[in-house]
Amino acid sequence: MAATAIIGGGITGLAAAYELTKAGAEIVLVEAEPRLGGVIETEVVEGCVLEGGPDSFLAAKPAAEELIRELGLGSELISSLDEQRVTYVVRGGRLVPLPDGLMMMVPTRVLPLALSPLLGWGTKLRMGLEYFRRPRPAVRDRSVAEFIADHYGQEAVDYLAEPLLAGVYGGSPDRLSVESVLTRFAELERTYGSLTRGVLAARRAARARGGETAPLFRTLKNGLAQLTEELEKRIRPRARIVHARALAVEACDGGYRVVLDGGEIQAPGVILACP
Ligand SMILES: Cc1cc2nc3c(=O)[nH]c(=O)nc-3n(C[C@H](O)[C@H](O)[C@H](O)COP(=O)(O)OP(=O)(O)OC[C@H]3O[C@@H](n4cnc5c(N)ncnc54)[C@H](O)[C@@H]3O)c2cc1C
């Protein structure tokens, strides 16, 4: 029983399998569905790239881009055209555009925020005054909802954080950890107190370094499945892929027994890469 078992063949399991096989380890990848890739699924219909799940990743988090470049797909990377990008949020049964200058849910321009019908005057005022917030003593990790409500109020949670993060993480801001999903904002809060001041300072620093401000999102020209398919191509010759549902993982002598819906496998270690 030499091979490490990875349960789940989405991007998490595929990335783990790639790293382990690259390091020379033996692995067995267990995936319940006939297809690898998990929620990443791209279709090309009449020349149009359609994403069935995620369509991009945050440029500020370097891991995905590093992996893409390592796999030789760097020339396939494209960036969001943030100046032209418009995101709409439903309010009162109507589509309302997000005001210009928002960095996720952090406002950086006064006029578009002031003129936006998306938020009430109380929230707009609070968002403006947040600029003067000073760093406070460190607190435990909080939910995204608590964090954004603390900075900008509940309306900003309902009409900015919730719609934006539901799209990216498929989860509720009440249950998402700020240290995990908004790491950069948590750091800016520790340094500056105000998220708005922090984002503006980071932008100024990027300009001073001579760089353009980075785009918010990156993706691959032909969809994110390019990444999962390339990972699969690299892994296949070096790994055993079993299409079965894992039902249980039990400790046994020298490792673990993974009970499948058609048999079982034994492994010295198990990586759970499924929700
Ligand atoms: C609609 C949607 C849009 C999103 N948009 C974005 C976005 O634009 N940008 C972004 O960064 N993130 C986005 N996300 C989040 C991101 O897609 C996920 O965080 C990420 O793809 C999860 O990958 P994963 O491998 O951990 O899980 P999954 O992709 O869910 O893969 C888990 C795999 O495990 C398999 N599995 C489950 N149970 C078992 C079992 N018992 N035995 C064997 N196999 C099993 C499943 O079949 C699946 O293939 C989005 C999510 C959704 C749902």
The ligand as an ORCA input file, in Angstrom:
! r2SCAN-3c Opt
* xyz 0 1
  C     -20.916     28.423     -9.611
  C     -19.559     28.678     -8.995
  C     -18.796     29.742     -9.456
  C     -17.548     29.983     -8.899
  N     -16.798     31.004     -9.400
  C     -15.533     31.182     -8.967
  C     -14.680     32.122     -9.606
  O     -15.051     32.780    -10.587
  N     -13.412     32.263     -9.111
  C     -12.963     31.520     -8.049
  O     -11.813     31.699     -7.634
  N     -13.741     30.593     -7.453
  C     -15.004     30.400     -7.897
  N     -15.793     29.434     -7.327
  C     -15.222     28.623     -6.267
  C     -14.247     27.584     -6.867
  O     -14.768     27.113     -8.069
  C     -14.072     26.431     -5.918
  O     -13.588     26.918     -4.681
  C     -13.091     25.387     -6.445
  O     -13.251     25.102     -7.814
  C     -13.297     24.143     -5.622
  O     -12.442     23.139     -6.098
  P     -12.333     21.781     -5.310
  O     -11.451     20.877     -6.072
  O     -11.966     22.053     -3.896
  O     -13.830     21.222     -5.244
  P     -14.741     20.674     -6.434
  O     -14.494     21.377     -7.703
  O     -16.126     20.649     -5.879
  O     -14.218     19.190     -6.628
  C     -14.488     18.180     -5.711
  C     -14.487     16.876     -6.470
  O     -14.664     15.827     -5.531
  C     -15.550     14.878     -6.079
  N     -16.157     14.181     -4.948
  C     -17.007     14.683     -4.032
  N     -17.312     13.753     -3.118
  C     -16.622     12.632     -3.466
  C     -16.520     11.323     -2.898
  N     -17.185     10.988     -1.788
  N     -15.729     10.420     -3.510
  C     -15.033     10.755     -4.637
  N     -15.100     11.982     -5.210
  C     -15.880     12.900     -4.627
  C     -16.539     15.695     -6.892
  O     -17.173     14.904     -7.876
  C     -15.624     16.759     -7.479
  O     -15.101     16.382     -8.729
  C     -17.058     29.163     -7.850
  C     -17.836     28.103     -7.377
  C     -19.067     27.857     -7.944
  C     -19.877     26.691     -7.439
*
